[in-house]
Amino acid sequence: MRFCAIFLFIAALTSVGCERIPTIEITSQPSGATVFIDGVEVGATPYKGQATQGETYQVVVSKRGYRAATAKLKHEGGKLSRALQLKQLNLSDMILIPAGKFIMGTSDEEEALVTRQLGGGEIVEHPRWFKSEKPQQEVHLDAFYIDEFEVTNADYQTFIDQTFIHATEYPAPRHWENRKYPEGEANLPVVYVNWKDADAYCRWAGKRLPTEVEWEKAARGTDARIWPWGNDFDITKCNVESWEGSGPKPVGTHPQCVSPYGVYDMAGNVWEWTDSWYDAYPGSTFTSKEFGKKYRVLRGGSWYYYDSLNPIGARTPSRDIGTEDHLAYIVGFRCALGQDEIAAE
């Protein structure tokens, strides 16, 4: 009996001690959402972890198909609990790309046509033009959604206003002043964002970056068109001005720069990050030291290139690359979402 009494006394002390350890508990509806505390991914809901009394925490809960929920919580001691409701995404700003096959990559005939149209045999000298786009092949994709427009400064402003890393504000693009985009540029595509920034935004938005295969299908449709509008290049249909002093235009400025599915600005304006690593296509004989998990693929070309051959990058099959930390004034992004990733009604 005495042993039992001692055991119960110790158990009671242990229980009291555990209750005094500050904890933070986050639940969500629906559950299974990723939890970020001060910008660090810590687990999924329902989440429970230790905390520090008196500390203020910035909590973000995200799940594909839902708009992220945020909360700023101050721990007053004991157990801090918060239940967050995730709202289903409104897909009105996205375009459905139906399931099916399409032609990806570049054929020898297309290479010859582009060379004749743009002039100058030097366009084939860069190893990333044409060589890494072969062999042309038929690819099947499941249905997915992609943003109608590139992510804008105004979109990105909302993201950084709600996101923190280690209790500090998420960094703004370096050309913004006081964490605000330049006046009058709300609808310009956001630039000076690296791959990690683009990925973080997409996750916050309940979406993801498109794969380069998805991007290409959304840009060219099923008829293997070289530019979103067709096979004949027309500089008036896209923003590839290629001279200093110019720059990106507000999204949707070129109404003829629209893909067969209704997606805008997939030729020129700004290069766009994808989720894909730069590597050889199946069946390719082309090799490169750049292949492998070193560089992420960029698609779509931009308003500027270092010579007169800017349109070459604006072709629907063109591939460029950047490290995950690469920042540039000609690089932005848009988001995607698989049809099977859409939140249930």
Secondary structure, DSSP 4 states (H G I P E B T S, - for coil): -HHHHHHHHHHHHHHHHHHHS-EEEEEEESS--EEEETTEEEEESSEEEE--TT-EEEEEEE-TTEE-EEEEEE--SSEEEEEEEPEEPPGGGEEEE-SEEEEES--HHHHHHHHHHH--GGGGTSTTTTGGG-S-EEEEE--EEEESSPPBHHHHHHHHHH-EETTEEPPPPTT-BTTBPPTT-TTSBP-S--HHHHHHHHHHTT-BPPPHHHHHHHHHTTTT-SBTTBSS--GGGSB---STT-----TT--TT-B-TTS-B--SBSSEEEEEEEP-PPTT-----TT-STT-EEEES--S--SSTTGGGGGSTT--EEE-TT---TTEE---EEEGGGSPP-
